[in-house]
Amino acid sequence: MSASDEPRKKTANVEKKPATPASQISAKRIIKPTAAVASGPAIPPHDGPVAIHEAIRHRAYLKWLVAGMPDGDGVNFWLEAEQEHLQRK
């Protein structure tokens, strides 16, 4: 017996709601970071290129979150985080 031969189940008193048009659905998740997320956890200062890269990456990520996760490659967030890192030293 195939699926098309099986009797359909009847649903009683079920109203079908019209689907929301795709133009009204946002594909982006909206996350509003708190002040704790915006400032981020303190990253202990370490020397070395890997630690510096990781500190800059983390700061750029936090900046991207605070900006509302915009589309794009995020180079501007990286450059801002890198400049801030260099100014701290």
C-alpha positions as CSV (number, residue, x, y, z in Angstrom):
1,M,0.0,0.0,0.0
2,S,1.6,3.3,-1.0
3,A,1.2,6.6,0.8
4,S,-1.2,7.9,-1.7
5,D,-3.5,4.9,-1.1
6,E,-3.8,5.5,2.6
7,P,-6.8,7.4,3.9
8,R,-6.2,11.0,5.0
9,K,-6.6,11.9,8.6
10,K,-9.3,14.4,9.2
11,T,-8.7,17.3,11.5
12,A,-11.6,18.8,13.2
13,N,-12.1,22.5,13.8
14,V,-8.6,23.5,12.6
15,E,-8.3,26.9,11.1
16,K,-5.5,27.4,8.6
17,K,-3.7,30.7,9.0
18,P,-2.2,32.3,5.9
19,A,1.5,32.1,5.7
20,T,3.5,35.2,6.4
21,P,5.0,36.6,3.2
22,A,8.7,36.2,2.9
23,S,9.1,40.0,2.6
24,Q,7.9,40.4,6.2
25,I,10.3,37.8,7.6
26,S,13.8,39.0,8.6
27,A,16.6,36.5,7.8
28,K,18.9,38.1,10.4
29,R,18.8,37.3,14.1
30,I,18.8,40.4,16.1
31,I,20.9,40.3,19.2
32,K,21.3,43.2,21.4
33,P,24.5,42.7,23.5
34,T,24.6,43.8,27.0
35,A,27.2,46.1,28.4
36,A,29.1,43.1,29.7
37,V,29.3,41.6,26.2
38,A,30.2,44.9,24.6
39,S,33.2,45.4,26.8
40,G,34.0,41.8,26.7
41,P,35.9,39.7,29.2
42,A,39.3,40.9,30.1
43,I,41.9,39.0,28.0
44,P,45.1,38.7,29.9
45,P,48.1,40.3,28.1
46,H,50.3,37.8,26.5
47,D,53.2,38.3,24.2
48,G,53.5,36.6,20.9
49,P,51.9,37.0,17.5
50,V,49.2,34.3,18.2
51,A,48.0,36.0,21.4
52,I,48.0,39.5,19.7
53,H,46.0,38.1,16.8
54,E,43.5,36.4,19.1
55,A,43.1,39.6,21.2
56,I,42.4,41.7,18.1
57,R,40.1,39.0,16.7
58,H,38.1,38.9,19.9
59,R,37.8,42.7,20.1
60,A,36.8,43.0,16.4
61,Y,34.1,40.3,17.0
62,L,32.7,42.2,20.0
63,K,32.6,45.4,17.9
64,W,30.7,43.5,15.2
65,L,28.2,42.2,17.7
66,V,27.6,45.7,19.1
67,A,27.1,47.0,15.6
68,G,24.3,44.5,15.0
69,M,26.2,41.9,13.1
70,P,26.1,43.7,9.7
71,D,26.8,41.9,6.5
72,G,30.3,42.3,5.0
73,D,33.8,41.1,5.6
74,G,34.3,43.1,8.8
75,V,37.6,44.6,7.9
76,N,36.7,47.9,9.4
77,F,36.0,46.2,12.8
78,W,39.4,44.4,12.5
79,L,41.2,47.7,11.8
80,E,39.6,49.5,14.6
81,A,40.4,46.7,17.1
82,E,44.0,46.6,15.8
83,Q,44.4,50.3,16.2
84,E,43.0,50.1,19.8
85,H,45.4,47.3,20.6
86,L,48.4,49.2,19.3
87,Q,47.3,52.3,21.3
88,R,47.1,50.2,24.5
89,K,50.7,49.2,24.2
